[in-house]
Amino acid sequence: MSKSDIFTKSNLVYIPLSVTTAHTLHFIFNSQLSTWQEFPPNLPTSVYSSIFFTILLSFISLSFEPIQTRSRFYTLLTLALIYVTIPISFRGKYPPLPHNVFVTYGAIFGLKMFLFLKSNRVYLNQEDSKQKKEFKSFLWSLFNLRFNSYIIPPKKENSNEKENTLIITSPTTSQINQKIINRSIITFAKCLILELVMYNAITCTLVIPENSYQLRLIEFFMKGIPAITMPLMLQYLNFLLYAHLSLSVYLYDIYTIISAIFYRLFLHSSSEEINYKPFLIKSGILTSSEYFSLKEWMITYLFNTKHLFSEPWMASSPRDFWSVRWQLLANEFFKELGFLPVKNVFAPIAPKKIANMMGVLGAFGVSSLLHEYLIIGMLDIWKGEHAFFFMIHGVIFIMWEAVFGRENKNENSKIKRFLKWFLLLIINLSVLPAFIEPFRRKPDLLPLPSFWQNFIK
C-alpha cells in the first residue's frame, strides 16, 4: 500500500473504527454474564470510550456518499439517536473526565448529525440530478463550527455601522502571524481574568437552595418569600462572567489559534510554482477541490467572521442579545432544527406573525433540550430549570417585539435605548438563577479547572 493510500480520509476513519469495534467485541465475548445484568452495564472506561467512538465513526463511514436510499437514511438516524443516548445513559457511572467530555461531544456532534440528515434528506430517491446540490460528507461538516450567517458583511453605502470594510481573500504571511500573535495575547489576558473569577467562585461558595428557582418564584408570588438573596445574585453574576470567558476561550479563541497555525503550516504557501502541490493533496488526505474549499473556508473563518460574542452586556432587546451578541456557535442549529420546522408546521394554518412566534418558541425549545441534555448527562439533575429559563426567554422575546416591535437602531434615541437596555437587564437578572443554579448544585461533578483550586488544597 502506498503512502498516499494510507493517509486517505476514509482510512483515517476505517482504521480507528476497526480498532474500537475490535476492542468492544473482545470485551463483550470475554466478560462475565453478571456484567450485563444491569442497564447500563458497568464497563471499563476504555470500553465505554470505544462504544462511543464506534457509533460516531460508523456514522461518518456511512456518510461519505450521498444518502440515496431510505434504508441508509434511517440507519444514520438510528446511529445518531444511539450516539446522543450513550452519554446520558451512563451518567453517574464515571468521573467528570472523560464523561463530561463525552456528554459535550454527544450534544454538539449529535446536533450536527441531525442537521446533516435534515440538509441531505433531499437525496432520498431523488432522480433529477439537476436539483442535486453539492454533497459534502459529515466528516467535512465537523470542521465547520461557524456558519455563513456570521460572516462580516461589507460596509454598505451611506451606512453608519462600524463594520469591517476590508474583506480578506488572500492573507499574507504577516497577516496570519499577526492574527496568531494578537489572538494569543488576548487569550492569555482572558485566562488571567478567568483565574481571578474562578478564585472568587472557589473561595466564596454559598449554599444553593434545594428547591428549583421556578418553584421559588411561585412561592414569592403566592407567599411573598424572596426567591433570591443579594449575595447569591452576586455569586451568580460571577459565575456568568466565568461562563462567558470560558466559552469565549475554549470554544473560540483557542480553536482560532489552532486553526490559524494549521492554516499557516498546511494551507498557506508563498510558492509561485505552477506545479506546486500542497502536502494535504500529495498525501491523498484531500482532493484538490476539497483542499481549496477548506482553504477558502478557513480564510473566511479566521479573517471575515464575527466573534463568538459581541459585547452581550450592551444588548437592548432580546433579539439583539440572542441573535447578535451571545454565543453564536449554536444559533444555526436552533434555526434549522427548531425555528424553521415549527414555523413551517404553523404557516399553512395560522397568520405569518403567529407562525413566526411559534418558530421562536421552537428555537428556544431546541435550546432548552440541548441544555437539559447537558445538565442531566453531567449532573443527573432533573429539575427542568434550563427548560424554564429558555422557554421563558422565548416568551419574553415574543412579548418584547409585540410591545416594542423589532428594534431599529437608527430610529431609537439614546434615552430610549438606555431605557430598553435597563429593562432587559432587569428581566435577564430576574431569571438568571434558573440558568446558573443547576451548574453549581453538584460542584464535585462539574469542577472549575483552576490553578487556585490546587494551590488552596
N, C-alpha and C positions, 0 to 999 in steps of 0.2 A: 504494500500500500504506500503510495507516495505521500510526501509531507502535506501537500495540498489537500489530499483526500482525508487525512486525519483531522484537519482543522476545519472541515466544513461545519456549518451551523447545525446540520442535522446530527452529526456525530457528537457535537458539543451537548446535545440533548440525549441522544440514544445511549451513549456510554454511561453517564450518571444514572439514567433511567434503568439500565440493566443492573448496575451495581445496587441501587436502592431496592429494586424488586427482588434481586437475589438475596439480599440481607433480610428482607421481610419474610420471604418464603422459608429461608433457613430457620428463622426463629419460630415460625408457625409450625413447621414439621417436627421441630426438636423440643418445643416447650411442653410442659405438663398440662394435662387437661384442666387442672384447677385454675390455671391462668385465665381460662376463658369462661369461668363460671359466673363472673360478674361483668356488667357493662357500665362504662368501658373497662376493658381489662387493664391490669397493672403491667404496663410494658416498659422495658428499659428505654431510657431517653433516646438511645441510638435507633431503636426500632420505631419509636414514635416519630422521630425525625424522618426516618426512611419512608414511612407511610405517608407523611405529609408531603414530602417532595416527590414521591412516586405519582401521586394524583396530579400534582402541578405539572410534572414532566410529561405525563400521559396526555394531559390536555394540550400542552404545547406540541407534542409529536403528532397529534391528530388534527392540528390546525395549521399545518404547513401548506395545505391545499385548500381551495375554496370549498365551502360547505354545499355540496350539490345533492345530497340525499337527506331525507328526514331522519334516517337511522343515525347518520353521523351527527346531525344537529342535536337529537335527543341524547345521544351518547355523551356529547360535550356538555349538554345541560346537566346531565346526571353527575358527571365528574365535577362540575362547578358546585353543585349542591353538596356533594360529599366533601369537597375541599373546604367550604366555609363551615361545614358541620364538625369537622375533626377537632379544631382547636377548642370550640365551645363545649364539645362532648368531654374532653379531657381536662376541663377546668378543675383546679384544686388538687390535681394529682402530681404536679411538677412544680419546681421552684420558679420564681418570676422569670429567670433566664434559664432556658430559652423559651419557655411557654408564652410569655407576653409578646415576644418577637413573632411567634407563630400566629398569635391572635391578630397582631397588627398586619402581618402578611396576608392572613386569611381575609381580613376586611378589605385591604387595598386591592390585592390581586383578584379577590372574589368579585368586587365591583367591576374590575377591568374585564373579567371573564364574561359577566352578564352584559356589559356594554359591547364587547366583541361579538357576542351572539346576537344582540339586538341589531348591530350595524351590519352584520353579514347574513341575516336571515333571508335577504333578498336572493341569495344564491339557491335557495330551495327550489328545485325543479324549474329553474329559470332557463328558458330555451332561447330567448332573444339575446344574443351576445352583445348587441349594440347598447343594451341597457345596463350591462355589467360595468361597474366601476372598478378602478384598480384595486386588486386584492392585496392586503398586507397581513401576514400571519400574526398570530397572537404574540409570538416571541418578539416581533418587531414592535408591537404596541407597548411592551414592557418598558422600553426605553423612553417612551413619550409620556412623561408625567405632567406636562403642561400642554395646553391646547391652544389652537389658533385664536380663540376668543380673548386671550390675554396678550396678544401681540400689540405693541405700542403703535397706534396709527400715526401717519404723517400729520403734521400740523396743517389744519385747514386754513384757507384764505379768510382773512378778516375774523380770525378766532383769537380770543383772549386766553385760551387754555395753554398752560405751560407744558406742552408735550414735546417730546424729543423730535427735533426736526431732521436729525441725521439717522437714516436707516442704513445700517452697515450690511453690505452684501458680501464683502471680501475683506475680512480683517487682516491687518498687518501683524507681523510678529510682535512689534512693540505694543500694539493694542491688546493682543492676547496676554502678553506678560503683565501689562498694566492691570488687566482685569483680574488676573490671579493675585497680584500683589494687593490691590485695593480690597478685593473681597476677603483676602486672608486677614488684613488689618482689621476690617470691620467685624469679621467673625471672632477674632481674638478679643476685641473690645466687648462684644456681646457676651462672650464666655465669662469675662471678668464680672460684668454686671450680673450675669446668671448665677455665679457663685455667691455673690452678696445676697441675692434674692433667696437662694436655697439655704444659705446660712440662717437667714431670718426665719424661713419656713421650718427648719430643723430645731432651732433653739426656742421658738415661740409658738409651739404647737398647742392649740386649745382643743378641748373635747368637743367632737362633733355631735349634735343632737341625734338621738336614735331614730326619732320619727322623721319621715321624709318631709321635704320642705313644702310640698303641696298640701300635706295634711296639716302642717303648722300654719299655713296660710288660712285654711278653713277654720282652724281654732282661733286665729286672730280676728277673722270677720264675725265668728259666732260668739266668742267669749272675750275677745279683747286681749288675749295672751300674745305678747310680742313674738314674732316668728324668727327674729334675728337680733343679735346684740351688736353693738358697735365694734368691740374687739374682734368678734368673729368676722364681721364685714371687712375690717382692715386685713385680717389674715387671708380672706378670700381674694381681696384685691392683690395681695402679694402673690398668691398662687396664680391668679390670672396673668400677672406680669411674667411669672415663670413659664406658664403655658405659651404665651406669646413669644418669648425669647427662645424657648426650646424648639418650638415648631419652626421658627424662623431659622435657627441654626442648623437643626438636624434634617429638616425637610427641604431647605432651600440653599443656605449658604455653603454648607459642606458639600452638598450634591453639586452645586455650581462650581466650586473649586476643583473637585474631582473631574467634572465634565470638561472644564477649561484645560486642565492638564492633559486629559485624554485627547482632546482636540489638538492641543499643541504638539503632542507626540506622534499621533497616528493619522490625523486628518489634514493638518496644516503643513504645507510644503512650499518652499521658495524656489523649488526646482522648476526650470523652464524647459526641460527636456520634453520633446514631443512624445516619446515612447515611455515616459516615466510611469511606473505602476506602483501605487502605494502598497505597503505591506499587507493590509487587510484584503486587498484584491489578489495579490500574488499568493497569499496563503490559502485562498479559497474560502475564507470566512464570509466574505461579502462579494456579491457580483458588482459590476461597475455601476449599474442602476441603483442598487441598494447603497453603495458607497456614497455616491453623490447625493442621494436622498438624505442619508444620515448626516452628511456634511452640511447640507442646506438647513436641515432641522436644527442642528447644534448651533449654527451661526445665529439662527432666529432666536433660539432659547437663550443663548449667552449674551447677546447684544441688543436684541429688539423685543424682549418680552418683559412684561411687568413683574415686579417683585411679588412674592407670596403675600406680603402685607403692604398696605399703603396708608399709614397713619390712621388706624381704625378709631382712635380716640377723637378724630376730627369729624366723624360721620354725623350728619344732621338729618338722616332719615333711615329707616330700616333697609330700604333698597340700597342706599349708598353704603351702609355698613356691610350687608351680607353679599352684595354682588360686586362691589368695587374695592372694599378696603380690608375685609377679614378673610384670611385663609382661603386663597383662591385655588387650592390644589384639587378639591373635590367638587367644585361647582358644576363642572361638566357632567359628572355622574348624576348629580341631583336633577339637573335639567333633563338629561336623556332618559333616566330611569324613573323619575318622579313627575316632573312638571309636564312634559310633553305627553306621556301616556294618559295621565289623568285628564289633562286638558282635552285630548282627542276623544276621550270617552264622553265628556260632557258637551263637547262642541255641537253635536247634532241635535241635542235635546234642550239646550239652555242658551241664553244670550252669551255673547262673547265675553262680557265682563265676568259673568258667573263662572264660565269655563276657565278663564284666567285665574280667578280666585281659587277654584278647586285645584288647578295646576300648581299654584303656590303652596297650598296645603299638601299636595302630593310630593313636592320637592322637600319640604320640611319633614314630611313623613319618612322619606328615604333617609334623610339626615338623622332623624331620631332612631330609626332602626340600626343605622351604622353605629351610632354612639352607644346604644343599648347593647349591641353585639360586643363592643369593646369592654363595657363595664361588666357584663355577665361573664364573658370569656376570661378576663383578667382577674376580677374580684369576686365573682359569683354573687353579685348583688342584684336583686330582682325588685327594686322599689319603683321603677318607672320614672325616676326623676329626670333623666335626659329626654325621655319621651314627652314629659310635661314641658320641659324647658323649650324644646324646639317647636313643638306644636303650638304653644302659647305665643312664641315669636312669629309663627306663621299667621296666627290670628291678629297679632299686633301689626304685622306687615300689611294685611288686608285692611284693617280698620284705619291705619295711618293714611293710606292712599285714598280711602273712601272719604276721609275728612279733609286732608290737605291736598290731595291729588299728587301726581308724580312731580318730583322736585325739578325745578328749572333754576339752575344756579344763576343764570343771567337776570332773572326777574326778582329773585329774593334779595331783599336788603340785608345788610349785615345784622341789623337788630332782629329781623325775622329768623335768619339763620341761627343766630345765637339762642333765641328762644326755643327753636326746634331742637337744637343741639342739647340744650339743658333738659328739655322734656324727654328726649330719647335717653339721655344719661340716667335720669331718674327711673325710667322704665327698665332699662338694662340692669341697673343696680337692684331693682326690686325683685328680679327673677334670677339674678346671678347665683345665689346659693344652690339652686337646683342643679346648676352645671358643675360647681366646684365640689360640693359635699361628697358625691359618690367616689371621687378620686382620693379623698382623704379619710374615708371611713376605715379602710384597711391599709394603713401606710406600709405595713410589712410586705404586702403583696404588690405594692406599686411604689418602691423606694425611689427617692430622688437621688440620682447619681451626683455625688458631690465630694470634693476634696475635704470640705469641712466636716462631713459626717465621719470620715475615717480619722480626722485629726481630733475630734471631740472624743471618740472612743479611745 
